[in-house]
Amino acid sequence: MQILLLSLLLSICAYLLGSIPTSVWIGRWFYNTDIREHGSGNAGTTNTFRILGTTPGIIVFIVDIVKGWLAVSLIIFAHHYIPETAKYVNFQLLLGGLAVFGHIFPIYVGFKGGKGVATLLGVVLAIHPVSALICMGIFAISLLISKYVSLSSMIAGAIFPVLIIVIFKETIVSLIIFSIIISILLIITHQKNIVRLIAREENKVILRKSRRNQMPKHRRF
């Protein structure tokens, strides 16, 4: 019973961590702007870069990664799980999944969040750091070449199951399924982006200075 209650408590905490609406709070507190009412309407890193600028975009990206990593790291309080076993990884995946769900449907701001890509990256960093770092490198190279965040995200996501199954030859079934689901979900959540990419209407990322002129003087980075 105690184990069940602990697992439930950690699961709730993982969701609440993932629900932290970084871009929404930064936009409201420092720019008097609800980022969901501008650009793509998405409360994520890409729209933050586009609407608020480079500095807040980087901050949102880092914080969203960290909250995914922290959510998975809550497993350190579940001493009944043995590291590197299937049950251990399964609970890590549960915590990470709840964090991503929280990012997409954040309880703090009306359940309207982002796509969860950065938070998902934090989850993968906590569970399989080497493959996550490789995917980050692939994402960065693709972004430098194409300037499309959506395309770079899908490419990095497609590489992830290849790394897990072919390169690292992982045998934990849940991790293999997780890697495949990530790849598929990234394509599903980027359907509109795919349409715009085909039509050559997708916006490219252009780094620029933050909108300091729209920030209250007493609240600046």
N, C-alpha and C positions, 0 to 999 in steps of 0.2 A: 504493500500500500504506500509506504514511504517513497519507494522507488518510482511508483506511478505518479505521485504528487510532485516529486522533484522534476521528473521528466516533463510534466505538464507546465510547471512553473518556468522551466528553462525555455520551453517552446513559446510561451507567452512573451517572455523577455526577448526572444529572438525576433518575434513579430514586431514588438514595440521598437526594437532597435532599427529594424528595417524600415519602419514607418516614419522615422525622422525625415521630414521633408526639407532637406538641405536647401535646394534651389528656391523653394517657395518662401522659406523663412528668410533667407538672405535677400531675396528680391523685395520682400515686404519691409524688413527691418532697415535695410541700407539704401534701397532705391525707391521705396514707396510704390512697388510694382508687383503685381501678381503675374509671374512668368507664364502661368497657364492661360493668360488672356492675350498673349502675344506670340508671334512666330508660329511654330508648329502646334503650340498649345500643350506641349509636353513638358513635364516638370523634371527634366533630366539635364545631363551635362551639355549635350549638343545645343539645346535651346538656350541654355544659360550663356554659353559662349556667344551665341548669335545675338541675344537680346541684351545681356548685361556686360559682356566683355570678357577679356582673357583672365584677369585676376579672379573674379568670382567663379568663372568656369573651372579653373584649376582647383579652387577650394572645394567646389561641389563635387568634382571628380574624385578628389582624394578622400573627402569625408564619406562619400557613398561607397567607395571601396572599403574603407575602414569599418563601416558599420556592418557590411557583409562578413568581413573577416572576424569581427568581434562576436557576431551572432554565432558563428560556427565554433569559435573558441570557448563559448559557454560550456562546452562539453567537459572542460576541466573540472567542473563542479559535479559531474556525474561519475563518481569514482567506481560505480559498478560496471562501467564499460571498459574493456581491455583494449588499449590502443592497437591499431592495425588489424583488428578483427572485423569481420563482416558487420556485426552488430554495432561496433564503434562507428564505422563508416556510414552505416544506415542512419544512425542518429545525427551524425554530422550533416548528412544530406537533408534530413528533416529540418534541422535548425537553419541551414542555409536556404532551403526552399521557403520557409516561413519568413525569413528576412527579405527575400526577393518579393514574395507576395505582399509583404508590408510596404515595400517601396512602391509597388504598382498600385496598391490600395491602402494608402496611409490613413490610419484612424484619426490623426491629428488635423487633417485638412480635407475632410469630406470624402475620403477614399478615392481621390483623384490624384494619382502620382505619375511617375515616369515609366519607362519600359524596363528598368531594372538591370541594364547591361553592366554598369559600373559596380553595382552591388553584387551582381552575379560573379563578376571578376574577383571581388573580395572573397566570395565564398570559395571559388576555385583555388585562390591563393592559399586559403587555410587548409583545404583538403588535399590538393595536389599542386604544391607551389612551383615545381619545375615546369610542368606543362603550362601552368598559368603564365609564367614568365616568357615562355616561348610564344604563346598566343599574343601576349602584349607586344613582343617584338614584331610579330607578323602584322598585328594591327597598326603599329607605328609606321612600318615600312609601307604598308598599303595606303595609309592616310597621307604620307608624304608624297606618294606617287599620284594618287587619285584625288585627294582632298575631300573625299566622301567618307563621313563617319559611318553612315549606314552600311555602305559596301564593305568597309574595313571590318566592321563588327561581324558581318555575316561570313566573311572570309576567315576571320580568326575563329569564329564559332564552328565552322565546317572543319577546320584543322584539329580542333580539340578531340573529337572521338578518334581520329586517326592516331593522334599521339597516345591516347589512353589504350587503345586496342592493339595497334600495330607496333608503335615504338616502345612503349613501356610494358606492353603485354600484361596489363592488369587482369586479375582473375576474379575480383569481386564483382559479381553480377550487377548489383545496384549501381556501382560506379560506372560500369560500361553503359547501362541503360541511361543513367543521368547524363553522360557525355553526348549520347545520341539525341536525347530529348532537348538538350541545350541547343544543339545544331538546328533541330527542326523548329523549335520555338523562336529562335532568332529570325528565321525566315518568315514564320507566320506573323510575328509582331512587326516585321518590316515590309509587309505587303505593299503598303502605300508608297514606301520609299522605292521599292522595286519598280513599281509603275512609273514613278517619276524618273528613275534612273534610265529606264528604257526610252522614255520620252525626252530624255536629256533636260529634265526640268528640276532635278534634285539640286538643292543648294549646296555649294561647296563651303567648307570651313575656311574662314579668313580671320586669322587672329588680329585683334585690334585692342586698343586701350579700353579700360573699363569706363562705364558711363559716370565718371566722377562728377560731371557737371549736373547730374540729376540726383546726386546724393546729398542728404542733409549734412551741413557742415559739422555737426557734432557726431556723425556716424560715418566714418570713412575707414577703408582698409589701409 
